[in-house]
């Protein structure tokens, strides 16, 4: 193995995968958009907020459905301020999202003093170093612990897959589609059941499916069919109950690794 790619040690930053020619590189999420843009990596997983903050031209290939949060403007709870406009031109805004914050205030016709901090922004208003902060908010607990309240959401963010170009390169397209299948699969479960012949039509009426359930005749003493279908997770409990009520037996629920439409 080429030594630059490590020897499998847990501290290796560049590691091989089971896919031929594909290696994983572990980088700080805020650095990933720029490194993808520069061609250091073909694809990158980072936050949508870091893509916007970087200002580089990369394409969003796929939203990955985790890491959801809001980039919000927050002020001290006892400040009496309820909107960004009330902060005024001389307000001091602490944030790691300098570009996002300046762009947001410019859209309001305002130009406050925005300065960069890479951590502990929540403590700065209490220390008298800032009048407001712009930071990631998911539950709001951290803000509340520091006597802050969010007053405006600047943008919503989540983990995204990015590339310089999402199409045009077969290797990139193959990985994007593989990950898309995994993301799609999170919303489904595989449902398998045995159904007596005289109950088949009633059970099928209760089953959702993407194209139609798979039905196979079983070798059994009585006419019996095996029915397999993919069920959206929110509908799973209702579908299992209805299938059982209508005569299905031996119902099995399985996880789904990928769904490729």
N, C-alpha and C positions, 0 to 999 in steps of 0.2 A: 504494500500500500504506500502511496506517496506520502511522505512524512508530513507534508503541509496540511493534510487532511486529518491528522490525528490518528491515534491508535485505539479509539474506542473509549479513552479516558473520559470520565464525566466532566472534566474541565475543558475538553476540546470544544472550540467554537465553530469548527467546520467538520462535519461528520457525514459519512456516506449513508445512503438509504438502500432499500431493496430494489428501487427503480434504477435501471441502468443509466448511468450518466447524470443522475440527479443527486445533488448534495445539499445538505441543510447548513445554513450559516446563522449563528445566533448573534443578533445585534440589538442595540438599544432601539426600541420602537420609533423614537423620534428621528433616528438616523436613517431608517429604512427607506422612506420616500426618495431622499436624495441619492442614496446608493443605488437604488433601482434605476433612477433617472440616469445616473452616470454609467450604467451598464455593469456594475459590480455584481448584480444578481438579476436574473430574468424575472423573478416574481418575489413579492414580499408580503408579509402579513403584518399589518400595523393598524393604528387607529385612524379613523377618518379625520379626527381632529389634527393628527400629526401630518396628514396629507395636506390639509388646508393650511396649516401653519407653515409648512415648508415652502409653499408657493411654487414647487416644481411641477412640470407637466408629466404626470403619470396617469394612466387610466385605471379606473376602478373596475376590476373584473368581476368581483363577487362580494356581496355582503355576507359575513360569516355567522351572524346571529348571536354573538356573545360580546361581552364588554360594553354593553349599552350604558350610556350616561348622557348627561346634558352638560354643555359648557355654559356656565351661568355667571352672571354678574351678581355679586353678593356684597352687602353692606352691614354695618353693625345694627343689631336689632333695635337699639335705642336711638338710632340716627334720625328716625322720622322720614327717611328717604324711601320713596316707593317706585321711582323710575330712573333710568339712566340720565334723562335730561335734567333732573334735579341735582345731579352731582356738580354740574358747572364746568367751566373751562379749566379751572385750577385744581381739579380733583387729581389725586395721586392714585393710580390703579396699578396694583402689583399682580403679576401673572407670568406664567411661562408661555402663554399664548399671546405674545406681543403683536404679531401680524394680524391674527384674528381679531384681537381687541381693538387695535387701531382702525382696522377696516370697518368694524361694527360702529364705532363712534363716528367715523367719517361719514357713514351712511346717515347718521343723525345730524350731521352738520356740526359736530363737536370735535374738539382736539385736546383732550385732557393729557396729563403727564402719565404716560404708560411706561413702566420700567419692569425689567425682567428679573424674576426670582425662580429658581429651579426647585424649590421645596419650601415647606412651612409657610406658604402664603397666608394661611388662615390666621396665623399669629400676628401678622403685621399691623392690622387695624388696631388691635388691643395695645400694641407697643407704640402706637402713634406714628408709624412709618408709612401708612397708607390709609386712604379714605374708603377704598373698596378693593375687592379682588375679583379676578376672573379665573375660575378653576373648574375642574371636573366635579360634577355632583351626581351621585347615584341615589343614595338614600337621604342625604342631607344631614346625617348624624354628626359628621365631623364639623360642619359649619355651625350647627347648634351648640356643640361643645365649646366653640370659640366665640359664642355670642354673635354669630352672623346669621343673616337670612338671605336667600336668593330672591332677587327682585325681577330679573329678566333672564330668559334663556336665549343665548346667542346662537347655538346650534346643537343638534343632536349628533352623537357619535356612536360608533361601534367598531368592532374589528372588521377590516376589509382586506381583500386580496388585490394587490395592485401590480401593474406591469407597465413598461414603456408602451407596449402595444399588446392588447389582450388577444388579438387575432393576427394571423399571418405567419405564425411560427407553429408548426404542428406539435412540437414538444411542449410549448407553453399552453396551447389549446388543450392538449391531452390532460395536463395537470389541472387546469381550470375546470374541465368537465368532470374529472374525478372528484375534486373537492365539491363541486356543485351537487353531485350525486349524494355525497355524505351529508351536506347541509339539507338537501331535500328529505333525506331519510329520517332526520330527527323528528319530522312531523307525522311519521307513519309507524304502525305495527303490522306484522303479518299475522293473519288469523287463519287457522286451519281447523276443520271440523268434519265429522262424519254426519251425513244426513240421510235418513231413510227415504226411499224413493217416493213414498206417498206424501212426504213433507217438503220435498225439494223446492217446489215452486213458492211455497209460503216463506221458506227461509231465504231464498234468493231475493225476495221482495224487500227484505230488511237489510241487505248487504250493499254498502257503497263499494265502488271499485273504480280504478282508473280507466280500464278498458273493458272490463268484464271479468268475473271470477273464473278461476281455473277449476274445471269439474272433471273428475275421473271416476269411472265405475269401479267399485271394489268387488273383489271376490269374497262373498259372504253368504251366509245362509238365507238372509233376506235381502231384497234389493237395497243397496246402500251406495251412496256417493261420497267421495271426498271432495270438499270444497275449500279452495284457498283464495284469499283475497287480501289486499292491502287496505288498511283502515286508518283514516286520520285519527291521531291520538285523542283529540277532544270528543270524538264520537265513539271511542272504543267501548266504554262501559255500557252505553245504550245499545250498541250493536250486539255485544255479547249477550246481554239480557234478552234482547228480542230474538236472537238466533236460538238461544236455549228455550225460550218460551214457545217458539214455533216448531221445536222438535229436533234441533241439532244436538249432537252428542260429542263427547270426547274433544271438547273445544280446547285448542292450544294457542297461546299468544306468544309470538316470537319477535325479537328485535329485527330491525332492518338495517343493513349496513349501507346500502346505497339505493337511491331511486333515480333512475335516468329516464326521463320522459322520452 
